[in-house]
Amino acid sequence: MHPKEFIDRHVRQLLLADGYSDEATHLACKEAVSHYEKTSGFRKGAVFSECLRVAKRMAKLIQKKQRQQARAEKKNGKVAA
């Protein structure tokens, strides 16, 4: 298994277990893999934990944005899909 596949699979599994939405998980996994590709050096043994940290931060931001949009749609009388 390639490291990118490992990061994607395991980050996705952990984020879904933490209760993040599918969309937030998908975008956060892309961000984790992107971080892996961009970063030239990691602390010894900290590659996965660093990518997971970046993914969780992204997932939290996306969940927050989704909740804000849902509240705004509810306030304006629109039905969320």
DOVO-106284 format. One record per atom (N, C-alpha, C, O): residue number from 1; residue in three letters; x, y, z. Coordinates in nm, 3 decimals. Last residue first. Layout:
- k r px py pz
- NUM ALA X Y Z
...
This chain:
- k r px py pz
- 81 ALA -3.125 2.029 0.223
- 81 ALA -3.134 1.899 0.150
- 81 ALA -3.060 1.791 0.222
- 81 ALA -3.058 1.677 0.176
- 80 ALA -3.321 2.246 0.420
- 80 ALA -3.189 2.190 0.388
- 80 ALA -3.206 2.054 0.322
- 80 ALA -3.292 1.975 0.361
- 79 VAL -3.548 2.482 0.310
- 79 VAL -3.534 2.348 0.365
- 79 VAL -3.400 2.293 0.322
- 79 VAL -3.368 2.291 0.204
- 78 LYS -3.565 2.824 0.410
- 78 LYS -3.534 2.722 0.311
- 78 LYS -3.520 2.588 0.382
- 78 LYS -3.484 2.582 0.500
- 77 GLY -3.599 3.027 0.590
- 77 GLY -3.715 2.949 0.551
- 77 GLY -3.691 2.846 0.443
- 77 GLY -3.785 2.786 0.392
- 76 ASN -3.386 3.157 0.696
- 76 ASN -3.446 3.217 0.577
- 76 ASN -3.565 3.138 0.525
- 76 ASN -3.627 3.177 0.425
- 75 LYS -3.316 2.978 0.897
- 75 LYS -3.360 3.112 0.933
- 75 LYS -3.433 3.180 0.816
- 75 LYS -3.531 3.251 0.837
- 74 LYS -3.227 2.764 0.748
- 74 LYS -3.344 2.748 0.835
- 74 LYS -3.403 2.883 0.872
- 74 LYS -3.525 2.899 0.878
- 73 GLU -3.004 2.879 0.630
- 73 GLU -3.114 2.832 0.545
- 73 GLU -3.241 2.815 0.627
- 73 GLU -3.351 2.847 0.581
- 72 ALA -2.851 2.928 0.859
- 72 ALA -2.892 3.040 0.774
- 72 ALA -3.007 3.000 0.684
- 72 ALA -3.100 3.079 0.664
- 71 ARG -2.810 2.667 0.952
- 71 ARG -2.883 2.764 1.035
- 71 ARG -2.934 2.881 0.952
- 71 ARG -3.047 2.927 0.971
- 70 ALA -2.661 2.567 0.738
- 70 ALA -2.789 2.504 0.772
- 70 ALA -2.873 2.599 0.856
- 70 ALA -2.994 2.611 0.835
- 69 GLN -2.434 2.729 0.752
- 69 GLN -2.519 2.733 0.633
- 69 GLN -2.656 2.674 0.662
- 69 GLN -2.757 2.727 0.614
- 68 GLN -2.334 2.646 1.000
- 68 GLN -2.371 2.786 0.980
- 68 GLN -2.464 2.799 0.859
- 68 GLN -2.562 2.873 0.865
- 67 ARG -2.277 2.377 0.946
- 67 ARG -2.378 2.411 1.048
- 67 ARG -2.426 2.555 1.030
- 67 ARG -2.545 2.583 1.044
- 66 GLN -2.075 2.409 0.752
- 66 GLN -2.199 2.340 0.717
- 66 GLN -2.310 2.373 0.817
- 66 GLN -2.425 2.395 0.778
- 65 LYS -1.876 2.533 0.907
- 65 LYS -1.934 2.604 0.793
- 65 LYS -2.067 2.541 0.752
- 65 LYS -2.162 2.613 0.720
- 64 LYS -1.820 2.324 1.085
- 64 LYS -1.867 2.452 1.136
- 64 LYS -1.937 2.531 1.025
- 64 LYS -2.044 2.588 1.046
- 63 GLN -1.723 2.130 0.909
- 63 GLN -1.844 2.103 0.987
- 63 GLN -1.905 2.234 1.038
- 63 GLN -2.026 2.252 1.035
- 62 ILE -1.492 2.265 0.821
- 62 ILE -1.597 2.233 0.726
- 62 ILE -1.728 2.206 0.798
- 62 ILE -1.833 2.253 0.755
- 61 LEU -1.340 2.280 1.058
- 61 LEU -1.378 2.402 0.986
- 61 LEU -1.494 2.376 0.890
- 61 LEU -1.586 2.458 0.881
- 60 LYS -1.309 2.006 1.114
- 60 LYS -1.379 2.094 1.209
- 60 LYS -1.425 2.221 1.140
- 60 LYS -1.538 2.267 1.162
- 59 ALA -1.156 1.925 0.893
- 59 ALA -1.290 1.870 0.913
- 59 ALA -1.372 1.956 1.009
- 59 ALA -1.491 1.977 0.988
- 58 MET -0.914 2.064 0.940
- 58 MET -0.995 2.093 0.821
- 58 MET -1.138 2.044 0.839
- 58 MET -1.232 2.115 0.804
- 57 ARG -0.831 1.937 1.177
- 57 ARG -0.851 2.081 1.174
- 57 ARG -0.940 2.122 1.057
- 57 ARG -1.031 2.203 1.073
- 56 LYS -0.806 1.676 1.086
- 56 LYS -0.907 1.708 1.188
- 56 LYS -0.935 1.857 1.192
- 56 LYS -1.049 1.899 1.209
- 55 ALA -0.592 1.705 0.902
- 55 ALA -0.724 1.660 0.856
- 55 ALA -0.833 1.696 0.957
- 55 ALA -0.941 1.741 0.919
- 54 VAL -0.381 1.776 1.070
- 54 VAL -0.423 1.868 0.964
- 54 VAL -0.564 1.833 0.917
- 54 VAL -0.646 1.922 0.895
- 53 ARG -0.367 1.541 1.223
- 53 ARG -0.391 1.671 1.287
- 53 ARG -0.443 1.772 1.187
- 53 ARG -0.538 1.846 1.214
- 52 LEU -0.301 1.353 1.028
- 52 LEU -0.429 1.343 1.097
- 52 LEU -0.465 1.475 1.165
- 52 LEU -0.581 1.515 1.164
- 51 CYS -0.042 1.438 0.966
- 51 CYS -0.146 1.443 0.862
- 51 CYS -0.285 1.435 0.925
- 51 CYS -0.377 1.502 0.879
- 50 GLU 0.079 1.383 1.215
- 50 GLU 0.080 1.520 1.160
- 50 GLU -0.029 1.537 1.054
- 50 GLU -0.099 1.638 1.052
- 49 SER 0.048 1.108 1.233
- 49 SER -0.015 1.194 1.334
- 49 SER -0.021 1.339 1.287
- 49 SER -0.118 1.410 1.316
- 48 PHE 0.202 1.019 1.011
- 48 PHE 0.058 0.998 1.017
- 48 PHE -0.009 1.092 1.116
- 48 PHE -0.113 1.150 1.085
- 47 VAL 0.466 1.113 1.084
- 47 VAL 0.403 1.145 0.956
- 47 VAL 0.251 1.134 0.966
- 47 VAL 0.180 1.229 0.933
- 46 ALA 0.632 1.069 1.298
- 46 ALA 0.515 1.154 1.319
- 46 ALA 0.443 1.189 1.189
- 46 ALA 0.366 1.285 1.186
- 45 GLY 0.881 0.945 1.295
- 45 GLY 0.764 0.868 1.338
- 45 GLY 0.636 0.948 1.351
- 45 GLY 0.540 0.899 1.411
- 44 LYS 1.055 1.241 1.330
- 44 LYS 1.070 1.096 1.320
- 44 LYS 0.946 1.026 1.378
- 44 LYS 0.911 1.046 1.494
- 43 ARG 0.882 1.505 1.168
- 43 ARG 0.954 1.452 1.284
- 43 ARG 0.958 1.300 1.271
- 43 ARG 0.871 1.240 1.208
- 42 PHE 0.925 1.541 0.813
- 42 PHE 0.841 1.526 0.932
- 42 PHE 0.931 1.485 1.047
- 42 PHE 1.043 1.437 1.027
- 41 GLY 0.978 1.730 0.520
- 41 GLY 1.033 1.657 0.633
- 41 GLY 0.936 1.656 0.750
- 41 GLY 0.873 1.757 0.782
- 40 SER 0.827 1.842 0.318
- 40 SER 0.950 1.771 0.283
- 40 SER 1.005 1.688 0.398
- 40 SER 1.070 1.587 0.376
- 39 THR 0.492 1.855 0.235
- 39 THR 0.589 1.865 0.344
- 39 THR 0.712 1.780 0.313
- 39 THR 0.701 1.660 0.286
- 38 LYS 0.324 1.795 0.020
- 38 LYS 0.391 1.925 0.027
- 38 LYS 0.505 1.931 0.127
- 38 LYS 0.602 2.003 0.107
- 37 GLU 0.217 1.540 0.070
- 37 GLU 0.292 1.566 -0.054
- 37 GLU 0.375 1.693 -0.045
- 37 GLU 0.486 1.698 -0.099
- 36 TYR 0.087 1.578 0.314
- 36 TYR 0.194 1.478 0.303
- 36 TYR 0.281 1.506 0.181
- 36 TYR 0.403 1.496 0.188
- 35 HIS -0.104 1.765 0.235
- 35 HIS -0.003 1.803 0.334
- 35 HIS 0.115 1.706 0.330
- 35 HIS 0.231 1.748 0.340
- 34 SER -0.255 1.602 0.066
- 34 SER -0.186 1.719 0.011
- 34 SER -0.075 1.766 0.106
- 34 SER 0.034 1.802 0.062
- 33 VAL -0.358 1.428 0.254
- 33 VAL -0.269 1.376 0.150
- 33 VAL -0.189 1.490 0.087
- 33 VAL -0.070 1.475 0.059
- 32 ALA -0.515 1.612 0.399
- 32 ALA -0.410 1.534 0.466
- 32 ALA -0.309 1.480 0.365
- 32 ALA -0.189 1.487 0.388
- 31 GLU -0.696 1.703 0.203
- 31 GLU -0.603 1.797 0.265
- 31 GLU -0.487 1.725 0.334
- 31 GLU -0.374 1.771 0.327
- 30 LYS -0.838 1.471 0.155
- 30 LYS -0.763 1.532 0.046
- 30 LYS -0.659 1.629 0.101
- 30 LYS -0.547 1.635 0.051
- 29 CYS -0.954 1.445 0.407
- 29 CYS -0.858 1.343 0.359
- 29 CYS -0.775 1.397 0.244
- 29 CYS -0.655 1.372 0.237
- 28 ALA -1.124 1.666 0.408
- 28 ALA -1.015 1.659 0.505
- 28 ALA -0.910 1.556 0.464
- 28 ALA -0.790 1.578 0.484
- 27 LEU -1.307 1.595 0.209
- 27 LEU -1.221 1.712 0.190
- 27 LEU -1.102 1.712 0.286
- 27 LEU -0.992 1.753 0.249
- 26 HIS -1.423 1.366 0.334
- 26 HIS -1.361 1.359 0.202
- 26 HIS -1.263 1.475 0.180
- 26 HIS -1.150 1.454 0.138
- 25 THR -1.526 1.472 0.573
- 25 THR -1.424 1.368 0.576
- 25 THR -1.350 1.361 0.443
- 25 THR -1.227 1.351 0.441
- 24 ALA -1.720 1.646 0.478
- 24 ALA -1.609 1.699 0.558
- 24 ALA -1.494 1.599 0.561
- 24 ALA -1.377 1.638 0.554
- 23 GLU -1.889 1.458 0.352
- 23 GLU -1.826 1.565 0.275
- 23 GLU -1.704 1.622 0.349
- 23 GLU -1.598 1.642 0.290
- 22 ASP -1.970 1.297 0.567
- 22 ASP -1.897 1.239 0.455
- 22 ASP -1.822 1.345 0.375
- 22 ASP -1.707 1.326 0.336
- 21 SER -1.912 1.448 0.894
- 21 SER -1.993 1.417 0.777
- 21 SER -1.905 1.361 0.665
- 21 SER -1.783 1.375 0.666
- 20 TYR -1.775 1.293 1.189
- 20 TYR -1.774 1.398 1.088
- 20 TYR -1.856 1.353 0.966
- 20 TYR -1.866 1.234 0.939
- 19 GLY -1.748 1.102 1.392
- 19 GLY -1.879 1.160 1.364
- 19 GLY -1.881 1.274 1.265
- 19 GLY -1.981 1.346 1.257
- 18 ASP -1.527 0.952 1.439
- 18 ASP -1.546 1.068 1.527
- 18 ASP -1.676 1.142 1.497
- 18 ASP -1.712 1.235 1.570
- 17 ALA -1.540 0.774 1.231
- 17 ALA -1.565 0.722 1.365
- 17 ALA -1.588 0.836 1.464
- 17 ALA -1.662 0.819 1.562
- 16 LEU -1.460 0.945 1.028
- 16 LEU -1.597 0.893 1.027
- 16 LEU -1.634 0.838 1.164
- 16 LEU -1.748 0.853 1.208
- 15 LEU -1.192 0.978 1.106
- 15 LEU -1.283 1.093 1.105
- 15 LEU -1.428 1.049 1.104
- 15 LEU -1.512 1.108 1.172
- 14 LEU -1.086 0.717 1.081
- 14 LEU -1.088 0.784 1.211
- 14 LEU -1.186 0.901 1.215
- 14 LEU -1.256 0.921 1.315
- 13 GLN -1.121 0.668 0.804
- 13 GLN -1.179 0.578 0.903
- 13 GLN -1.190 0.648 1.039
- 13 GLN -1.294 0.637 1.105
- 12 ARG -0.966 0.874 0.691
- 12 ARG -1.110 0.865 0.663
- 12 ARG -1.180 0.781 0.770
- 12 ARG -1.286 0.818 0.820
- 11 VAL -0.713 0.797 0.782
- 11 VAL -0.769 0.926 0.825
- 11 VAL -0.920 0.925 0.806
- 11 VAL -0.995 0.969 0.893
- 10 HIS -0.687 0.553 0.646
- 10 HIS -0.692 0.555 0.792
- 10 HIS -0.744 0.688 0.847
- 10 HIS -0.813 0.690 0.950
- 9 ARG -0.695 0.625 0.369
- 9 ARG -0.783 0.522 0.425
- 9 ARG -0.798 0.536 0.576
- 9 ARG -0.910 0.532 0.628
- 8 ASP -0.494 0.827 0.343
- 8 ASP -0.633 0.850 0.305
- 8 ASP -0.726 0.752 0.375
- 8 ASP -0.826 0.793 0.435
- 7 ILE -0.262 0.690 0.431
- 7 ILE -0.308 0.812 0.499
- 7 ILE -0.455 0.836 0.469
- 7 ILE -0.533 0.862 0.561
- 6 PHE -0.251 0.482 0.241
- 6 PHE -0.258 0.454 0.384
- 6 PHE -0.315 0.573 0.459
- 6 PHE -0.406 0.559 0.541
- 5 GLU -0.223 0.624 0.004
- 5 GLU -0.341 0.541 0.023
- 5 GLU -0.361 0.510 0.171
- 5 GLU -0.474 0.510 0.220
- 4 LYS 0.028 0.737 0.051
- 4 LYS -0.088 0.824 0.029
- 4 LYS -0.217 0.748 0.051
- 4 LYS -0.311 0.800 0.111
- 3 PRO 0.198 0.507 0.071
- 3 PRO 0.173 0.593 0.188
- 3 PRO 0.051 0.686 0.172
- 3 PRO -0.021 0.710 0.269
- 2 HIS 0.059 0.214 -0.086
- 2 HIS 0.134 0.339 -0.096
- 2 HIS 0.102 0.428 0.025
- 2 HIS -0.010 0.424 0.076
- 1 MET 0.085 -0.117 0.000
- 1 MET 0.000 0.000 0.000
- 1 MET 0.090 0.124 0.000
- 1 MET 0.184 0.134 0.078
